[in-house]
Amino acid sequence: MIPDPDAGPVNRHTVRRVIGSFRPYRRKILVVGLAIVVTAAMGVINPLLIKVIFDTALFCGAGCPDLSRLYRLVAIMVAIPIVSGAIGIGQTYLANQVGQRVMQDLRNALYEHLQRMSLRFFTSTRTGEIQSRLSNDVGGVQSVLTDTASSILSNIVILISTLVAMLIISWQLTVLSLVLLPLFLWLTVKVGKARQVVASSTQKSLAEITAITEETLSVSGILLSKAFGRQRFEIDRFGRENQRLADLQVRQQMIGRSFFAVVQIFFSITPALVYLVAGFVNDSASSPDISAGAIVAFTTLQSRLFFPIGQMLQISVEVQSSMALFERIHEYLDMPHDIVDAPDAQELRPESVRGHVRFRNVFFRYDAPPEDLDLTDDHPAGTVGPVPPLTAVAGDGRPRDWTLANVDLEIEPGQLAALVGPSGAGKTTMTYLVPRMYDVNDGAVEIDGTDVRKVALESLADSIGMVTQETYLFHTTVRQNLQYGRPGASQEEMEAAARAAFIHDRIVELSDGYDTVVGERGYRLSGGEKQRLAIARVILKDPRILILDEATSSLDTTSERLVQEALRPLMRGRTTLAIAHRLSTILAADVIFVLDRGRVVERGTHAELLERDGLYARLYQQQFRGGMVEAECEDGVVLATGEVLRAPA
């Protein structure tokens, strides 16, 4: 969101939040502040000593130069910058330490907040945009957090002390030096507001660059662009956005440069004007009103005054630009978490979970339903569950309001329940509701009689394991990928899980065994090997409830059989909810739920559903009957016809 250029130079609420982020480090900030005051005040001493040296040690009439006095004054002038420099080193160290700690806290808070966002947020936001907020935006405020606060305080002290010293020397010359300052301040505000808008646009372009890079330079992105011959298209797309970013950065740097050039010219010619005014003042007086020492000291103080003024004008512009970045960061931090623990959330102990799963009249849609939407109970004869008012568009082109509509089903502990239905029927959505990737709009999903919304999220996750079609492995070792499901698992436990998943022998063949790095998304392994490693990870976790989005649908026959073998010990004794793409899963299921357009329209065993001759029978005829389809079972091989071929004794 680009800040409103007419809303003011900075957002006061944002400023208060930025200041509040320094609160944990107030003791160090106090030490830094004291050091700044001391060094800034010490900086006024030398210009005043110049006046004393000129008027009392060098050009004092008879008896001058007074060398003994000169030695003492010069010694003091030499000592002051040495002491001030030593204090400044410590001040800079503490200021940078505080600034870096604040940035660390900001990154941690943003990452923690994003980790607790629901799946809904990540499915609607590009990964590159999220990465840009964490890296580019937080990195962009570094100078404000590490340098700006101390620079502002330092410059304020320098200004006050210098102005006092200048007024002591000559009020007329001081007025001359400050006559145009109000105009400069007004122009600074205008320039800062303009740069704030451009800075926000620059960060958006930078986020777009990051998103394009993340999407197209990942292993999957590179494979896709090469397979479709789209490298030139991607190069051109990146080049256009890169050109836009470069243009914005040039604009950001050039906005106000002419203004600062005018300020610099004024600061440069003002000493000449001081000499001219001093000449007029002394010429009109019977005796010199401004001594040579006063003029030299004043011009020295003047340069000391103009430097912090110019710096503060620049800082003001940079702060206003940085506010755009802070607002982008806070925009994410202020996003509410829609999946959170209830105030009275219960801990679900995995060892006590029986695995009874119940969908109780569940209604769900991915976007918020209209407030006036009815949950009707009317449905055509022969269907299970209601047909609610239909307004959205379903996968078959017909309007459809709910992703899931009045889903009511029960899975007994230890049962294998298969979900069958056409694409877009709502099968995957059902599996997302059990571990609370999303919350239902109406009704309830229960585990052992307890609504999952009343269960603490961490304990709910401990009791559920998921194996999906798209296996995700981290770019790290086999060991660390396995231990992700159970941190601290021993070598023996990992090997037992790997053997159960039929992947141990393959792991030991790798160059470094369990310490082999699997590569980006596990690309050093085949599809079947990745699936078996993912299954071993879930076996190691040992959940009571298992969710399977059929892990074999995209594998070759050999890999499929190995994965099926690995799934058997995983499903044994657990409540399993499986999206079934293979006949083997369907035939092994204790109960089959057939979904169509978000409703459960049929339920029963394979034989019962075939006999009913409904949607399941039609799907069976389309997907299995016409091809050479077979599925393994404990007694032998089950053909698509249901005939069992016994294995020889």
Buried (B, 14 or more C-beta within 10 A) or exposed (E): EBBEBEEEBBBEEBEEBBEEBBEEBEEBBEBBBEBBBBBBBBBBBBBBBBBBBBBBBBEBEEEBEBEEBBEEBBEBBEEBBEEBEEBBEEBBEBBBBBBEBBBEBBBEBBBEBBEEBBEBBEEEBBEBBBBBBBBBBBEBBBBBBBBBBBBBBBBBBBBEBBBEBBEBBBEBBBEBBBEEBEEBEEBBBBBBBBBBBBBBBBBBBBBBBBBBBBBBEBEEBEEBBEEEEBEEEBEEBBEEBBEBBEEBBEBBEEBBEEBBEBBEEBBEEBBEEBEEBBEEBBEEEEEEBBBBBBBBBBBBBBBBBBBBBBBBBBBBBBBBBBBBBBBBBBEBBEEEEEBBBEEEBBEBEBEEBBBBBBBBBBBBBEEEBEEEBEBEEEBEEEBBBBBBBBEBEBEEEEEBBBBBBBBBBBBBBBBBBBBBBBEBBBBBBBBBBBBBBBBBBBBBBBBBEBBBBBBBBEBBBBBBBBBBBEBEBBBBBBBBBBBBBBEEBEEEBBBBBBBBBBBBEBBEEBEEEBEBBBBEBBBBBBBBBBBBBBBBBBBBBBBBBBBBBBBBEBBEEEBBBBBBBBBEBBBEEBBBBBBBBBBBBBBBBBBBBBBBBBBBBBBBBBEEBBEBEBBBBEBBEEBBEEEEBBBBEEEEBBBBEEEEEEEEE
